[in-house]
Amino acid sequence: MTPLRRRMIETMDLRSLSPSSQQSYLYAIISLSKYFNRSPEHISEEELRQYLLYLKKEKRYSSSSINIRLNAIKFFWCHVLQRPLGLPSRVKFKKVTKLPVVLSRDEIKKLFAEVHERKHLIALSLLYYCGMRRMEVQTLKRSAIDLNRMTVHVKQGKNSRDRMIPIPEPFKKPLESYIRQFRSDDYLFPGKKPGHYVSGDLWGKVIKQCLKVTGIQKKASTHSLRHSYATHLLENGVDIRIIQKLLGHKSIQTTYVYTHLTAYSEKRFYETLNRLIITR
């Protein structure tokens, strides 16, 4: 590991960036360095501007992907190199708002039926039954699960927020059995190296394979299970502020996106609308 990379990792730790942000930022700076084939500290601001245009026009990256790279560059220049940043700091790519992909309960049932490795099934179940983010499941430790109180303690999730999530009663036995079988005292899903957690990319591949086998045409990902959790709770009458708390959203506006996805809400709207009609 180069001294510069070590300094960046230490700076991200000191500024309490989440594991997922650290991973994304580090990958972005490594990609930048590979593109110019030299250390990022020797890249000029004009080259940065050209690089961002390359990502937009040639690679056709989404606005969200480019903004992640841009934020990584800002962080690296301002906090690691401690240099002022000119043009790129004023660049902002307009984010295109898309509704998230949501699977029905029948579709999730079909998907889970095709997951034959127990470890993967437990991980995907936590994503759906508890509405957790992928990184939260990846970094989940055995000590965070309380089977007596039936809760998962998510520590320092996104925006450095802790939260307690209830575990559904029917999921207790499979989870308890998995914990007993693998006997991990550290990460619930350990990686190949001691002290490391598993790569979440593996679960994305599992979902992709299951979609292919089941013939489900939706472009679902691991995050779709979290979206489905929130949508299904809303459809069953759970208050949106409770869902906000369970998901760990900082703003209620983030949670409101699920009101656009529920067939239940739309049906209730039309029922209410029809009652407004005055018949003679």
C-alpha positions as semicolon CSV with decimal commas, in nm:
position;residue;x (nm);y (nm);z (nm)
1;M;0,000;0,000;0,000
2;T;0,138;0,340;-0,100
3;P;0,175;0,614;0,166
4;L;-0,081;0,827;-0,024
5;R;-0,344;0,552;-0,022
6;R;-0,281;0,491;0,347
7;R;-0,322;0,863;0,416
8;M;-0,654;0,866;0,227
9;I;-0,787;0,564;0,422
10;E;-0,679;0,720;0,753
11;T;-0,840;1,054;0,657
12;M;-1,167;0,882;0,567
13;D;-1,160;0,701;0,903
14;L;-1,093;1,025;1,091
15;R;-1,384;1,195;0,914
16;S;-1,610;0,894;0,996
17;L;-1,706;0,807;0,639
18;S;-1,921;0,495;0,615
19;P;-1,757;0,172;0,486
20;S;-1,953;0,196;0,160
21;S;-1,842;0,559;0,103
22;Q;-1,482;0,465;0,178
23;Q;-1,500;0,180;-0,070
24;S;-1,655;0,401;-0,341
25;Y;-1,413;0,690;-0,289
26;L;-1,106;0,468;-0,290
27;Y;-1,220;0,291;-0,606
28;A;-1,289;0,628;-0,775
29;I;-0,938;0,761;-0,703
30;I;-0,773;0,435;-0,809
31;S;-0,970;0,448;-1,139
32;L;-0,863;0,810;-1,191
33;S;-0,498;0,716;-1,132
34;K;-0,520;0,422;-1,375
35;Y;-0,680;0,639;-1,644
36;F;-0,384;0,882;-1,643
37;N;-0,134;0,612;-1,548
38;R;0,020;0,820;-1,272
39;S;-0,031;0,919;-0,911
40;P;-0,344;1,135;-0,861
41;E;-0,142;1,403;-0,682
42;H;0,023;1,485;-1,018
43;I;-0,303;1,529;-1,211
44;S;-0,398;1,885;-1,303
45;E;-0,739;2,048;-1,268
46;E;-0,775;2,072;-1,646
47;E;-0,714;1,696;-1,668
48;L;-0,980;1,642;-1,402
49;R;-1,227;1,841;-1,611
50;Q;-1,145;1,634;-1,919
51;Y;-1,182;1,314;-1,717
52;L;-1,532;1,409;-1,601
53;L;-1,631;1,489;-1,962
54;Y;-1,490;1,151;-2,067
55;L;-1,708;0,974;-1,808
56;K;-2,015;1,164;-1,926
57;K;-1,974;1,162;-2,305
58;E;-1,773;0,850;-2,383
59;K;-1,842;0,612;-2,096
60;R;-2,200;0,745;-2,066
61;Y;-2,201;0,704;-1,690
62;S;-2,517;0,806;-1,506
63;S;-2,527;1,137;-1,319
64;S;-2,523;0,949;-0,988
65;S;-2,208;0,755;-1,083
66;I;-2,028;1,070;-1,199
67;N;-2,127;1,261;-0,885
68;I;-1,980;0,984;-0,669
69;R;-1,651;1,017;-0,860
70;L;-1,667;1,395;-0,833
71;N;-1,727;1,381;-0,457
72;A;-1,433;1,142;-0,422
73;I;-1,210;1,385;-0,613
74;K;-1,327;1,678;-0,396
75;F;-1,257;1,477;-0,080
76;F;-0,913;1,367;-0,200
77;W;-0,802;1,716;-0,307
78;C;-0,943;1,907;-0,011
79;H;-0,884;1,667;0,278
80;V;-0,599;1,439;0,170
81;L;-0,383;1,663;-0,050
82;Q;-0,515;1,974;0,132
83;R;-0,518;2,177;-0,187
84;P;-0,782;2,423;-0,312
85;L;-0,987;2,286;-0,600
86;G;-1,109;2,513;-0,880
87;L;-1,340;2,410;-1,163
88;P;-1,440;2,054;-1,062
89;S;-1,563;2,177;-0,723
90;R;-1,824;2,388;-0,906
91;V;-1,930;2,111;-1,142
92;K;-2,253;1,932;-1,064
93;F;-2,426;1,675;-1,280
94;K;-2,802;1,685;-1,260
95;K;-2,934;1,374;-1,092
96;V;-3,209;1,192;-1,280
97;T;-3,473;1,071;-1,036
98;K;-3,587;0,719;-1,110
99;L;-3,838;0,512;-0,921
100;P;-3,672;0,212;-0,758
101;V;-3,741;-0,143;-0,876
102;V;-3,983;-0,325;-0,646
103;L;-4,056;-0,696;-0,648
104;S;-4,393;-0,840;-0,547
105;R;-4,409;-1,088;-0,260
106;D;-4,472;-1,369;-0,508
107;E;-4,165;-1,269;-0,707
108;I;-3,949;-1,263;-0,394
109;K;-4,083;-1,606;-0,299
110;K;-3,983;-1,739;-0,643
111;L;-3,638;-1,580;-0,617
112;F;-3,569;-1,721;-0,270
113;A;-3,679;-2,068;-0,386
114;E;-3,388;-2,064;-0,633
115;V;-3,123;-1,967;-0,375
116;H;-2,974;-2,301;-0,279
117;E;-2,676;-2,196;-0,067
118;R;-2,787;-2,129;0,287
119;K;-2,544;-1,845;0,353
120;H;-2,671;-1,650;0,053
121;L;-3,035;-1,712;0,146
122;I;-2,985;-1,578;0,500
123;A;-2,808;-1,268;0,366
124;L;-3,080;-1,194;0,110
125;S;-3,346;-1,260;0,374
126;L;-3,192;-0,994;0,599
127;L;-3,203;-0,749;0,309
128;Y;-3,575;-0,811;0,262
129;Y;-3,712;-0,906;0,607
130;C;-3,521;-0,625;0,782
131;G;-3,487;-0,372;0,499
132;M;-3,113;-0,343;0,551
133;R;-2,864;-0,192;0,309
134;R;-2,622;-0,432;0,145
135;M;-2,319;-0,286;0,323
136;E;-2,502;-0,311;0,657
137;V;-2,552;-0,684;0,600
138;Q;-2,194;-0,729;0,479
139;T;-2,049;-0,568;0,792
140;L;-2,305;-0,719;1,031
141;K;-2,149;-0,885;1,336
142;R;-2,288;-1,172;1,539
143;S;-2,301;-0,951;1,849
144;A;-2,546;-0,714;1,672
145;I;-2,820;-0,981;1,663
146;D;-3,033;-1,028;1,974
147;L;-3,251;-1,335;1,924
148;N;-3,417;-1,290;2,265
149;R;-3,542;-0,943;2,184
150;M;-3,566;-1,029;1,812
151;T;-3,373;-0,723;1,696
152;V;-3,076;-0,634;1,476
153;H;-2,863;-0,344;1,595
154;V;-2,729;-0,159;1,290
155;K;-2,426;0,033;1,412
156;Q;-2,304;0,343;1,231
157;G;-2,511;0,294;0,915
158;K;-2,543;0,561;0,648
159;N;-2,502;0,916;0,787
160;S;-2,341;0,750;1,095
161;R;-2,682;0,660;1,237
162;D;-2,751;0,367;1,470
163;R;-3,091;0,197;1,459
164;M;-3,274;-0,109;1,589
165;I;-3,464;-0,324;1,341
166;P;-3,716;-0,591;1,445
167;I;-3,664;-0,946;1,318
168;P;-3,984;-1,118;1,197
169;E;-4,075;-1,414;1,418
170;P;-4,084;-1,675;1,133
171;F;-3,724;-1,579;1,045
172;K;-3,594;-1,659;1,396
173;K;-3,540;-2,033;1,345
174;P;-3,352;-2,013;1,012
175;L;-3,132;-1,730;1,145
176;E;-3,065;-1,910;1,474
177;S;-2,979;-2,231;1,287
178;Y;-2,738;-2,044;1,055
179;I;-2,562;-1,877;1,348
180;R;-2,525;-2,214;1,521
181;Q;-2,390;-2,382;1,207
182;F;-2,128;-2,123;1,110
183;R;-2,032;-2,020;1,464
184;S;-1,880;-1,690;1,360
185;D;-1,780;-1,473;1,655
186;D;-1,699;-1,176;1,433
187;Y;-1,871;-1,100;1,100
188;L;-2,188;-1,295;1,033
189;F;-2,075;-1,334;0,671
190;P;-1,695;-1,359;0,687
191;G;-1,480;-1,323;0,377
192;K;-1,202;-1,553;0,263
193;K;-0,939;-1,361;0,461
194;P;-0,958;-1,367;0,843
195;G;-1,108;-1,046;0,984
196;H;-1,268;-0,950;0,652
197;Y;-1,634;-0,954;0,550
198;V;-1,775;-1,106;0,233
199;S;-1,806;-0,909;-0,093
200;G;-2,168;-0,804;-0,154
201;D;-2,110;-0,829;-0,531
202;L;-2,157;-1,204;-0,488
203;W;-2,519;-1,154;-0,374
204;G;-2,587;-0,934;-0,676
205;K;-2,473;-1,219;-0,900
206;V;-2,697;-1,461;-0,710
207;I;-3,002;-1,237;-0,768
208;K;-2,916;-1,194;-1,136
209;Q;-2,894;-1,571;-1,179
210;C;-3,224;-1,626;-0,994
211;L;-3,399;-1,364;-1,211
212;K;-3,282;-1,552;-1,518
213;V;-3,401;-1,890;-1,387
214;T;-3,742;-1,761;-1,274
215;G;-3,801;-1,553;-1,586
216;I;-3,870;-1,234;-1,386
217;Q;-3,806;-0,947;-1,629
218;K;-3,741;-0,670;-1,374
219;K;-3,389;-0,525;-1,342
220;A;-3,371;-0,604;-0,972
221;S;-3,064;-0,586;-0,750
222;T;-2,985;-0,647;-0,383
223;H;-3,116;-0,297;-0,308
224;S;-3,450;-0,390;-0,466
225;L;-3,513;-0,615;-0,165
226;R;-3,488;-0,313;0,066
227;H;-3,720;-0,114;-0,163
228;S;-3,966;-0,406;-0,164
229;Y;-3,958;-0,424;0,218
230;A;-4,053;-0,056;0,249
231;T;-4,321;-0,075;-0,021
232;H;-4,484;-0,386;0,126
233;L;-4,493;-0,228;0,474
234;L;-4,658;0,083;0,332
235;E;-4,912;-0,125;0,138
236;N;-5,008;-0,295;0,463
237;G;-5,081;0,032;0,642
238;V;-4,756;0,090;0,836
239;D;-4,708;0,462;0,907
240;I;-4,452;0,622;0,677
241;R;-4,261;0,775;0,971
242;I;-4,211;0,430;1,122
243;I;-4,079;0,312;0,784
244;Q;-3,845;0,614;0,776
245;K;-3,706;0,511;1,115
246;L;-3,667;0,145;1,015
247;L;-3,484;0,236;0,695
248;G;-3,262;0,492;0,866
249;H;-3,357;0,775;0,629
250;K;-3,239;1,117;0,743
251;S;-3,525;1,292;0,563
252;I;-3,889;1,186;0,533
253;Q;-3,874;1,306;0,170
254;T;-3,651;1,009;0,087
255;T;-3,914;0,772;0,225
256;Y;-4,199;0,941;0,036
257;V;-4,075;0,783;-0,289
258;Y;-4,246;0,460;-0,181
259;T;-4,587;0,626;-0,194
260;H;-4,546;0,630;-0,574
261;L;-4,491;0,255;-0,581
262;T;-4,783;0,113;-0,387
263;A;-5,082;-0,027;-0,567
264;Y;-5,264;-0,002;-0,234
265;S;-5,221;0,376;-0,213
266;E;-5,343;0,423;-0,569
267;K;-5,647;0,204;-0,505
268;R;-5,729;0,397;-0,186
269;F;-5,697;0,727;-0,376
270;Y;-5,952;0,620;-0,638
271;E;-6,188;0,487;-0,372
272;T;-6,173;0,823;-0,193
273;L;-6,211;1,013;-0,519
274;N;-6,519;0,813;-0,615
275;R;-6,681;0,892;-0,280
276;L;-6,656;1,264;-0,362
277;I;-6,897;1,226;-0,650
278;I;-7,243;1,357;-0,564
279;T;-7,516;1,155;-0,728
280;R;-7,864;1,302;-0,790
